[in-house]
C-alpha cells in the first residue's frame, strides 16, 4: 500500500461475507463496507439525500438502498441511481491484505 499513513484497518476479511454490508468508523469517518462478486467496496455510510446509515439499508446486485427514502447507490462508483438522491456517495479505495480490509481515507 503506497503512502501507508492514509490507509486504515477497517475490519477482518472474515467479518464481511459475500453480499453483506458492514458499517464502521474508520479514522473518524462513517464508512460502509460491501462484498460484491468477491470484491470489497467502501462508501461513506451516510445517504446524500437525508441522514440515514446506508449500512442499515438493503444491499443487492451491487446497489445499496437507503433505509429511509429508498434512494439507491452503486457501491462500486457511488453513483446515485434514483430519486430522491441526486448526489453520489463518496467512495474509498479498498485493499485486502493478510486477512484484513484496509481503507484509504484521504
Backbone torsions as a table, in degrees:
resi	resn	phi	psi	omega
1	UNK	NA	122.7	179.1
2	UNK	-75.6	150.1	-179.7
3	UNK	45.7	65.2	-171.3
4	UNK	-59.5	-16.7	179.9
5	UNK	-64.0	-26.2	-179.2
6	UNK	-85.6	-10.3	-177.0
7	UNK	-97.0	135.8	-178.4
8	UNK	-134.1	140.1	177.1
9	UNK	-68.9	128.1	-177.9
10	UNK	-106.2	-32.4	-177.0
11	UNK	-172.5	165.9	168.9
12	UNK	-78.2	142.9	178.3
13	UNK	-55.1	-37.6	-178.2
14	UNK	-66.3	-18.0	180.0
15	UNK	-77.4	-11.1	-174.4
16	UNK	-122.8	96.4	-179.3
17	UNK	-75.6	161.7	175.5
18	UNK	-57.0	132.8	178.7
19	UNK	79.7	7.3	-177.0
20	UNK	-102.4	160.4	173.3
21	UNK	-127.7	143.9	-175.6
22	UNK	-140.6	125.1	176.6
23	UNK	-88.5	138.0	179.5
24	UNK	-145.5	153.7	168.1
25	UNK	-101.4	120.9	-176.3
26	UNK	-127.1	119.5	-179.2
27	UNK	49.6	42.1	177.0
28	UNK	78.9	5.4	-179.8
29	UNK	-112.8	139.5	175.4
30	UNK	-78.5	116.7	-175.4
31	UNK	-126.8	141.5	172.8
32	UNK	-108.9	131.8	176.9
33	UNK	-106.4	141.7	-178.8
34	UNK	-134.6	142.8	170.5
35	UNK	-115.4	118.0	-177.3
36	UNK	-136.4	123.2	-178.7
37	UNK	51.0	42.3	175.3
38	UNK	81.9	-7.3	179.3
39	UNK	-103.4	152.2	175.7
40	UNK	-105.6	134.8	178.2
41	UNK	-125.0	157.2	178.8
42	UNK	-139.1	135.8	173.8
43	UNK	-131.4	167.0	168.5
44	UNK	-60.9	145.6	-173.2
45	UNK	-90.0	-0.8	-177.1
46	UNK	-106.1	127.9	177.3
47	UNK	-58.9	141.9	-179.9
48	UNK	-80.8	-10.2	179.5
49	UNK	-86.7	-49.3	-179.5
50	UNK	-153.8	153.3	-175.3
51	UNK	-62.0	113.9	173.8
52	UNK	-159.5	145.5	177.9
53	UNK	-80.8	116.9	179.1
54	UNK	-61.4	-31.3	-179.8
55	UNK	-65.0	-13.2	174.5
56	UNK	-89.8	-2.2	-176.0
57	UNK	-89.0	-174.9	-178.5
58	UNK	-93.5	125.9	-177.2
59	UNK	-116.4	121.5	178.9
60	UNK	-157.8	143.1	175.7
61	UNK	52.7	37.5	177.1
62	UNK	77.7	10.5	-180.0
63	UNK	-121.8	138.6	174.5
64	UNK	-108.9	133.9	-179.9
65	UNK	-107.7	127.5	177.8
66	UNK	-59.9	135.0	-176.8
67	UNK	-73.4	-10.9	-176.7
68	UNK	-97.8	-55.3	-174.0
69	UNK	-117.6	9.3	175.4
70	UNK	66.4	19.9	170.0
71	UNK	-63.4	145.0	-179.5
72	UNK	-122.3	146.8	-179.9
73	UNK	-133.2	144.5	172.4
74	UNK	-80.0	118.7	-175.4
75	UNK	-71.2	-18.3	179.5
76	UNK	-77.5	-34.2	-174.5
77	UNK	-118.7	-18.3	-175.3
78	UNK	84.1	-4.3	-175.4
79	UNK	-60.8	134.1	173.5
80	UNK	-73.1	128.2	-173.8
81	UNK	-100.8	-18.0	-179.8
82	UNK	-161.3	162.3	176.2
83	UNK	-67.5	152.2	12.7
84	UNK	-86.7	-3.8	179.0
85	UNK	-79.3	138.3	174.7
86	UNK	-129.1	-13.4	-180.0
87	UNK	-100.2	131.8	179.0
88	UNK	-66.2	157.4	174.7
89	UNK	-91.9	142.1	-179.0
90	UNK	-63.9	139.0	175.1
91	UNK	-110.4	160.4	-179.6
92	UNK	-130.2	148.4	172.7
93	UNK	-70.2	144.1	-177.8
94	UNK	-133.2	142.8	171.5
95	UNK	-136.4	144.4	170.8
96	UNK	-107.5	129.5	-177.8
97	UNK	-149.0	128.2	175.0
98	UNK	52.6	40.4	175.6
99	UNK	81.9	10.9	179.2
100	UNK	-126.7	155.8	174.8
101	UNK	-104.0	127.5	-178.7
102	UNK	-117.0	139.3	-179.2
103	UNK	-122.8	134.4	174.8
104	UNK	-89.0	116.8	-171.2
105	UNK	-95.0	-4.1	178.3
106	UNK	-129.0	NA	NA
